[in-house]
Amino acid sequence: MTGVTSVDYIYFTMKEIDAFGHDPQVQYMRRVFAHMEKAQEALLKKIDMAPFDERLRHFRDMALKLFEKTWTTAMQKGVVESEEDAAVLYLYCLSHAFSTRGIEVPSNALPEHKKIQKFAKEVLK
């Protein structure tokens, strides 16, 4: 690394980060997570839970693990066909996480999506 300054390092590092951001898969995942955040925000409002409720960390962690386990299967089965569908699946996972601690989410608080609802009932037991 002779002759490489810290400015050069930062420049090359920033180029790598920028290139990573242009990757179509990375962009897709960012959009999926943006939909998930927006959907979660709406759900929390519907069930009157503050976004900074200390219990949410546990619920979010659990929901994310469930989502990661089920998302690929849901895509393979044609249950999840879009970024928005992925967010709906996440909400069903989050709702399941809430139910493990006695917090019931009314069915009308979740988006109506028959295929995801049926799939979630089967896999989130």
C-alpha positions, 0 to 999 in steps of 0.5 A: 500500500505504498503511496496510498493515502487515507484519502485514496482509501476513502475514495475507493471505499466510497466507490465500492459502497456506491457500486454495491448500492447499484446492484439490482438485488440490493435495490430490490431488498431495499425496496422490500424493507421500505415496504415492510417498514411502511406496512409495520408503521400502519399496523402499529397505528391500527393496534395503537402501539407506539413505535418506540414501545420497548417490547417491539424489539423482541417482536421485530426480531421474532417476526424477521426470523419467521419472515426469513424462514417463510419468504423463499417458500412463499415465493416458490409457491407463488404466494408472494409475487411482489415487494408489497406481498413480501411486506404483507407476509412480514405483517402476518409474521409480526402478528404471529410474534405479537400473539406469542405474548398475548397481543392479538391483532384484529384480523381487520388490522392486517391487509386482506390477502387470501393466499398469504393469510392461508399460507401464514396459517399453515406455516406459522403454528 
